[in-house]
Amino acid sequence: MRVEVKPELLRWARERAGFDLAAVTKRFPQLPDWESGDLRPTLKQLEKFAKATYAPIGFLFLPEPPIEQVPIPDFRTVGNRHVERSSPDLLDTIYICQQRQEWYRDFARSEREGPLSFVGSVALTTKVEAAAARMRTALGFDIEERRRTPTWTEALRRFLEQADAVGVLVMVSGVVGNNNRRKLDPDDFRGFALADDLAPLVFINGADSKSAQMFTLAHELAHIWLGQSALSDVGPASSPSNDVEIWCNRVAAELLVPLAGLRQEYSRWAPLHEETSRLARHFKVSTLVVLRRIHDAGGLTWEQFRQAYEEELDRLGAIEKASGGDFYLTQAARLGKRFARALVRSTLEGQTSFTEAFRMLGLKKMSTFRELGESVGAGV
């Protein structure tokens, strides 16, 4: 039995998912006829098409293609122009995180946890140095302690732990939910912040390079301290035009590498590559952040900085190799230890059903649930 569906809805679903006609036709040979209106799909075919394009099937029965708005302020730009269309991967990731945040907010209330004082504790009028100092104190982000860590990647792991410890739900993933076939695109977005005084959440695109993730985390935390949710695609080399993004970028850079300390340590007479590597080891940040701070200190013009940045990005891209890693460590990072620990505990105490827990955790087996609980310290 064939169903009535407007061709423009099928075209919308395909284009929304970023697929060209030829690619989808391999799986659905009759798609050109569906899109031209010469043939209608059956309900079963339509269901498979909706699943393949990550489109809610109900949308395909609307009178016209819907206009989907990102549910948080969207500061992404391409060539200083606002991004007009959001991918289903991005939208689904935000919706998943909002569901997790809503659950944790209710959990925090049931535990009689009070509001987190740092959320919304600064404003755009707060001086960058003062805002970064407040964040550093609250996070326990001690520069001297960080210098003693073996590597900047270890410092990144510690930074994630510090944010989690103060009450921020930090989630790092390179895929939508647990679907390894739906890989996130760093060119689509780098991260976002969902401000809330009980359950602030930061999501980092794990498909982005490790060297970029530290800056993204600092930037999104600045949004939390502002008390403003936001979707961003900024990095150390970004030059955003929005006042909020400019401020968050400056605070992120100052949090990671205080300009006064950089000026004391920086030698403009040393070869740039050697000096960048030395300062990265000293401050335990990526070389990309150091290059940005050298520019901020007046050591590089914008053109020199951009050239050095692109060269360093290429070098790091050749070094950083993705690995499968430990499943439970990866899962804990995707979910955020604070969220996973709370959900496992709540489930074992009978406050949350196993069905709901498995849905939010993306798990199917009890054995996996127990192993995850042990890995995040839920006392399973």
C-alpha positions in Angstrom: 0.0 0.0 0.0 1.5 3.3 -1.1 1.2 6.5 1.0 0.6 10.1 0.2 3.8 12.1 0.8 4.8 15.3 -0.9 8.0 15.0 -3.0 9.5 18.2 -1.4 9.4 16.5 2.0 11.5 13.6 0.7 13.9 16.0 -0.8 14.0 18.0 2.4 14.8 14.9 4.5 17.6 13.9 2.1 19.2 17.3 1.9 18.8 17.8 5.7 20.9 14.7 6.2 23.5 16.0 3.8 23.1 13.3 1.2 23.1 13.8 -2.6 20.5 12.1 -4.7 23.0 9.6 -6.3 24.2 8.4 -2.9 20.7 7.6 -1.5 19.5 6.1 -4.8 21.9 3.3 -4.3 19.8 2.2 -1.3 16.5 3.4 -2.6 16.5 2.9 -6.4 13.0 4.4 -6.8 13.9 7.7 -4.9 14.2 9.8 -8.1 10.6 8.8 -9.0 9.5 9.5 -5.5 11.0 13.0 -5.5 9.6 13.7 -9.0 6.1 12.6 -7.9 5.9 9.9 -10.5 5.7 7.2 -7.9 4.7 7.0 -4.2 6.6 4.9 -1.6 5.0 2.2 0.5 4.7 2.9 4.3 7.5 0.3 4.9 9.7 2.0 2.3 9.0 5.4 3.9 9.9 4.1 7.3 13.2 2.8 6.1 13.9 6.1 4.2 13.1 8.1 7.4 15.5 5.9 9.4 18.2 6.2 6.8 18.0 10.0 6.7 17.5 10.4 10.5 14.2 12.2 9.9 11.2 11.8 12.3 8.7 9.9 10.1 5.9 12.2 11.2 7.7 15.1 9.6 7.3 13.4 6.2 3.5 13.8 6.4 3.6 17.5 7.0 2.1 19.9 4.4 5.5 21.5 3.8 9.1 21.1 5.0 9.5 22.3 8.6 12.0 25.0 9.7 14.0 23.4 12.5 15.5 25.8 14.9 18.5 24.9 17.1 17.0 25.0 20.6 19.9 27.1 22.0 21.5 30.3 20.8 23.5 29.4 17.7 26.7 31.4 17.3 28.2 29.3 14.5 29.3 31.2 11.4 30.9 30.3 8.0 32.7 33.2 6.5 31.1 35.5 9.1 27.7 34.4 7.9 25.3 32.6 10.2 24.8 28.8 9.5 21.4 28.5 8.0 20.8 24.8 8.3 21.6 22.4 11.2 22.4 18.8 10.6 20.3 16.0 12.1 23.4 14.8 13.9 23.8 18.1 15.7 20.1 18.4 16.5 19.8 14.9 17.9 23.0 15.4 20.0 21.5 18.5 21.6 18.2 16.7 22.2 20.0 13.8 23.8 21.9 16.1 26.1 18.8 18.1 27.0 17.1 14.8 28.1 20.1 13.9 30.2 20.2 17.4 31.7 16.5 17.3 32.5 16.9 13.9 34.3 19.9 15.1 36.3 18.1 18.3 37.3 15.3 16.2 38.8 17.9 13.9 40.4 19.7 16.9 42.0 16.5 18.2 43.4 15.7 14.8 44.9 19.1 14.8 46.5 18.4 18.3 47.9 21.4 19.7 46.1 21.5 23.5 46.0 22.1 25.8 43.0 25.7 26.0 41.9 26.9 29.5 42.7 29.3 29.8 39.8 26.6 29.5 37.1 25.9 33.1 35.9 28.4 34.5 38.4 30.1 36.8 35.8 28.9 39.1 33.0 30.2 40.5 29.7 31.2 43.6 31.7 33.5 41.5 33.9 37.2 42.0 33.0 38.6 39.0 31.2 41.4 38.5 33.7 39.0 38.6 36.7 36.6 36.1 35.1 39.4 33.7 34.3 40.8 34.0 37.8 37.3 33.2 39.3 37.0 30.2 37.1 40.5 29.0 37.9 39.8 29.2 41.6 36.5 27.5 41.4 37.9 24.7 39.2 41.1 24.3 41.2 42.8 24.9 37.9 46.2 25.7 39.5 48.8 26.7 36.9 51.7 25.3 39.0 50.0 22.0 39.6 49.3 21.7 35.9 52.9 22.3 35.1 53.8 19.2 37.1 51.6 16.9 35.0 53.5 14.7 32.5 51.9 16.0 29.3 49.3 18.4 28.1 47.0 15.5 27.2 47.1 14.4 30.8 46.4 18.0 31.8 43.3 17.9 29.5 42.1 14.7 31.3 42.6 16.5 34.6 40.8 19.6 33.3 37.8 17.4 32.4 37.8 15.9 35.9 38.0 19.3 37.6 34.9 20.5 35.7 33.1 17.3 36.6 34.1 17.7 40.2 32.5 21.1 40.7 29.2 20.0 39.2 29.4 20.4 35.5 28.1 17.5 33.4 30.9 17.2 30.8 30.3 14.9 27.8 32.9 14.2 25.1 31.8 12.2 22.1 32.5 11.9 18.4 29.2 10.1 17.6 25.5 10.7 18.0 24.5 8.8 21.2 26.1 5.4 20.9 25.7 5.1 17.2 29.2 4.7 15.8 27.8 5.0 12.3 26.7 8.6 12.9 30.0 10.3 13.3 30.0 14.0 14.3 31.7 16.5 12.1 34.0 19.1 13.8 33.3 21.5 10.9 29.6 21.4 11.9 30.3 22.4 15.5 33.0 22.0 18.2 30.8 22.1 21.3 27.9 23.6 23.2 26.9 24.7 26.7 23.5 24.2 28.3 23.5 26.6 31.3 21.5 25.5 34.4 22.2 26.3 38.0 21.5 22.7 39.1 22.7 20.7 36.0 25.1 22.8 33.8 26.2 20.7 30.8 29.1 21.0 28.4 29.4 18.9 25.3 32.7 18.6 23.4 32.8 17.2 19.9 35.1 14.2 20.4 35.7 13.9 16.7 37.7 17.1 16.9 41.4 16.9 17.6 42.6 16.5 21.2 44.6 19.6 20.7 41.4 21.6 20.0 39.3 20.0 22.8 41.0 21.8 25.6 40.2 25.2 24.2 36.6 24.2 23.4 36.2 23.0 27.0 37.5 26.3 28.4 35.3 28.3 26.0 32.1 26.4 26.9 32.8 26.7 30.6 33.0 30.5 30.1 29.5 30.3 28.8 28.4 28.4 31.9 30.0 31.1 34.1 28.1 33.6 32.1 24.9 31.6 32.7 24.2 31.5 28.9 23.5 28.4 26.8 25.2 28.5 23.4 26.3 26.5 20.4 29.9 27.3 19.2 32.4 26.4 16.5 35.2 28.6 17.7 38.8 27.6 18.3 42.2 29.3 19.2 42.4 30.7 15.6 38.8 32.0 15.5 37.9 35.6 15.2 34.2 35.7 16.0 32.1 38.8 15.5 29.6 38.2 18.2 30.4 40.0 21.5 29.6 36.9 23.6 31.9 34.6 21.6 34.7 37.2 21.6 34.5 37.5 25.4 34.3 33.7 25.9 37.3 33.2 23.6 39.4 35.7 25.5 38.4 34.2 28.8 39.3 30.7 27.6 42.7 31.8 26.4 43.4 33.7 29.7 42.2 30.7 31.7 44.6 28.3 29.9 47.6 30.6 29.5 47.6 33.9 31.6 48.9 36.6 29.3 51.1 38.0 32.1 52.8 34.6 32.6 53.2 34.1 28.9 55.0 37.4 28.5 57.4 36.5 31.3 58.2 33.1 29.8 58.2 34.0 26.1 61.5 34.6 24.2 60.8 36.3 20.9 64.4 35.5 19.8 64.1 31.8 19.9 62.9 29.8 16.8 59.1 29.8 16.8 58.7 26.0 16.6 61.1 25.4 19.5 59.5 28.2 21.6 56.0 27.0 21.0 56.9 23.5 22.0 58.7 24.7 25.1 55.8 26.9 26.2 53.3 24.1 25.6 55.3 21.9 27.9 55.5 24.7 30.5 51.8 25.6 30.6 50.7 22.1 29.7 48.4 23.2 26.9 48.4 22.4 23.2 50.8 24.2 20.9 47.7 25.7 19.1 46.8 27.6 22.3 50.3 28.8 22.8 50.5 30.1 19.2 47.3 32.1 19.9 48.8 33.6 23.1 52.0 34.5 21.4 49.9 36.4 18.9 48.0 38.0 21.8 51.3 39.1 23.4 52.3 40.8 20.2 54.9 38.1 19.1 53.1 37.4 15.8 51.0 39.4 13.4 47.6 37.9 12.5 48.9 36.7 9.2 52.0 35.1 10.8 49.8 33.5 13.4 47.4 32.1 10.8 50.2 30.6 8.8 51.9 29.1 11.8 48.6 27.8 13.1 47.7 26.0 9.9 51.1 24.4 9.7 50.9 23.2 13.3 47.4 21.9 12.8 48.7 19.8 9.9 51.6 18.5 12.0 49.3 17.6 14.9 46.8 15.9 12.5 49.5 13.6 11.3 50.4 12.7 14.9 47.1 12.2 16.5 45.8 8.8 15.8 42.3 7.7 16.7 42.1 4.4 18.7 39.2 2.4 19.9 40.4 2.4 23.5 38.6 0.9 26.4 34.9 0.6 25.9 34.0 1.7 29.5 36.4 4.6 29.5 34.9 5.8 26.2 31.4 5.3 27.4 32.1 7.2 30.6 33.5 10.1 28.6 30.5 10.1 26.2 28.0 10.1 29.1 30.0 12.2 31.6 31.1 10.5 34.8 28.9 12.6 37.0 25.8 11.8 35.0 26.6 8.1 34.5 27.4 7.7 38.2 24.1 9.3 39.3 22.0 7.4 36.9 23.5 4.0 37.8 23.1 4.8 41.5 19.5 6.0 41.1 18.6 2.8 39.1 20.1 0.5 41.6 18.2 2.3 44.4 14.9 1.8 42.5 14.4 5.5 41.8 14.8 5.1 38.0 13.6 2.1 36.0 16.2 0.0 34.2 14.3 0.6 31.0 14.8 4.4 31.3 18.4 4.0 32.4 19.3 1.7 29.5 17.7 4.1 27.1 19.6 7.1 28.3 22.9 5.1 28.7 22.5 3.5 25.3 23.0 0.0 26.8 21.3 -3.4 26.3 22.9 -5.8 28.7 22.8 -5.9 32.5 26.5 -7.0 32.5 27.5 -3.9 30.6 25.5 -1.8 33.0 27.3 -3.2 36.0 30.7 -2.8 34.4 30.0 0.8 33.5 28.8 1.4 37.1 32.1 0.1 38.4 34.1 2.1 36.0 32.5 5.4 37.1 32.6 4.6 40.8 28.9 4.0 41.3 29.5 1.2 43.8 27.8 -1.5 41.8 
